[in-house]
């Protein structure tokens, strides 16, 4: 079983900056090929990417840089989480909704380690 997870922006940014540095075209050609404004193309070619923006995402798409990666679900951890939920959940729909909301609230936390 695999799940889609976001690549870290720092890894994508490094790859994007390397591709921008190696790009042999003009700002005008990058504008046409990547579907971004001329001034954005010029700025990215001169200064590179720093922050994740809509334009940076478009450039990642143009340069075929994956913003998501496949992460293999660890069956032992999945079994442990399933057992934990079975032990904690009282069986009611409202408690299930509360547990689901609690789990979703952790989405903003990132884990650096990948397996």
VENJO-V478680 format. One record per residue. SS is DSSP state (H for helix, E for strand, - for the rest). D_CENTER is the distance of its C-alpha to the mean C-alpha in whole Angstrom. Layout:
# VENJO-V478680
[[SS/D_CENTER] [SS/D_CENTER]]
This chain:
# VENJO-V478680
[[-/19] [E/15] [E/12] [E/9] [E/6] [E/3] [-/4] [-/6] [H/7] [H/10] [H/10] [H/9] [H/11] [H/14] [H/14] [H/14] [H/17] [H/18] [H/18] [H/19] [H/22] [H/23] [-/23] [-/27] [-/27] [-/28] [H/26] [H/28] [H/27] [H/23] [H/24] [H/25] [H/23] [H/19] [-/21] [-/21] [-/23] [H/26] [H/26] [H/22] [H/22] [H/25] [H/23] [H/20] [H/23] [H/25] [H/22] [-/19] [-/16] [-/15] [-/13] [-/10] [-/12] [H/13] [H/15] [H/12] [H/10] [H/13] [H/14] [H/11] [H/12] [H/16] [-/16] [-/14] [-/11] [-/8] [-/5] [E/5] [E/8] [E/11] [E/12] [E/16] [-/17] [-/20] [H/23] [H/25] [H/22] [H/22] [H/26] [H/26] [H/24] [H/26] [H/29] [H/28] [H/27] [H/30] [H/32] [H/31] [-/31] [-/34] [-/34] [-/34] [H/32] [H/31] [H/30] [H/28] [H/26] [H/26] [H/25] [H/22] [H/21] [H/22] [H/19] [H/17] [H/17] [H/16] [H/12] [H/12] [-/13] [-/11] [-/13] [-/13] [-/15] [-/13] [-/16]]
